[in-house]
Amino acid sequence: MTSCKECKIALRKQWKFCPFCGHKQMSTMGMEELFHEIHEHFKELDKLFGQDYSYDPSGISIKVDRNVGKPSVELDMFGNTSPRLKKALSIPESLLLKKGSVEEPFTSVRRLTQHIIYTIKMPGVSAKKDVHIEQFENTTEIKAYSKQKAYFKLLNISLPIANYKVEKDQLIIKFKPLGQ
């Protein structure tokens, strides 16, 4: 039990307001408790609307570490829907949860009159089907997969892509500068 900050009357922990003076009680709720409470409220709402609610946390976690030497990238998948995610991302099963199987590739950039060209070295990647490129507001994310490794690269560029190709274990991306 706690006590009201205003009138000092003993209160139950779950009370948000003092029933005697009406003063709002300060919450010392942690993030885990907060998410649990939100989750419970959503379950109640779903019951009201006749929805079957089942909570199944799943997803993908990517950790990039640049502490010592060569940058490393770790890929982890969790939850019951991992097979669906694996299929959507087309990640070879042999690369999942295997330390050192994901790395940040060496990248070089050239500026030409008409284009900005990024060359990304990815040994073992030999076809466009093994490369996934996604552009966000300020970055371009590249994921590529070979039989032995997965590659992850985040480019701080969001210009339109003119074209890209895979040749000689390299991904070559041509970006169009704005106004051209």
Secondary structure, DSSP 4 states (H G I P E B T S, - for coil): -EE-TTT--EE-TT-SB-TTT-PBPPP---HHHHHHHHHHHHHHHHHHTT--------EEEEEEE-SSSS-EEEEEEESTTHHHHHHHHT--GGGTT-TTSEEPPPEEEEE-SS-EEEEEE-TT--SGGGEEEEE-SS-EEEEEE-SS-EEEEEES--PPEEEEEEETTEEEEEEPPTT-
